Each structure stands twice: as structure tokens, then as C-alpha cells.
């Protein structure tokens, strides 16, 4: 199974938008963001649509069209982004009913349900501590060797 990169793409886009904003420009295009992410602008537009629906970005049509942050990077948490792009639990139980005649099949769901709920809550708590401004600061502080 491969990991889903929707969260990373969304954070990348928002962090780039925060940098551009800090440098005095608010409106950016999906093509410009796609250049930084090194992906197709369609991927960026899909991500921005999720972020717009969550109230994290706004879109301007017509002359000067593009995307802007709906609020400052300091007030957008990683949890906000997670909620915007991740519409399912981090961990899923079996799709079908396990064999109830088997002691493991009978007890695995209840055993895992609390573990998964606790793990997801821990992830959410950690994501709530980090803002897009924090990611921008840490990104700019990173030096390649």
C-alpha cells in the first residue's frame, strides 16, 4: 500500500502561498504552485478546491485571477489542512466481518478500535500544534548540503 500524499501537496501549496504573501504578493496561480510542487496544475487545483471548501484559501476569477490564503499562515494549523484533505479515518477495520468462529476474528475489531481511536487522536493533537507559518519557518531554515 502506498501512502497518500494529498496532505503533503496541500501543505506545500499553502506554505508556498504564505511565502509569496510574506514577500508582498497575495494572488498566485495553480501553475505557479505546481512549479514548486513539481506536479500537474490539475493536481494543485483539486487540492486548492478542498482547501477552498474548508475556508483556507479563496479564489479570484477574471482579471488578476488566482488563489489567496483566506487567513494568515499563523492561524492555519496542520489539523485544519488534514481535515480539509483527509475524509476518512487513518486506520480502517476489516471491510468485511472477520470469521466470528475464530477467537482472533471475533475479538480483533474491539481490540483495535480503541487503539486506532487513540492513535488518531494523538495525530490530531500533534497536527493542531503546528501552523503553516511554522512549516514555512522550518522549511526556510532547512539547508541542503
PyMOL commands that set and color helices and strands:
alter all, ss='L'
color gray80, all
select helices_A, chain A and resi 6-22+30-37+41-53+73-75+78-85+103-128+132-141
alter helices_A, ss='H'
color red, helices_A
select strands_A, chain A and resi 57-60+66-69
alter strands_A, ss='S'
color yellow, strands_A
deselect
rebuild
show_as cartoon
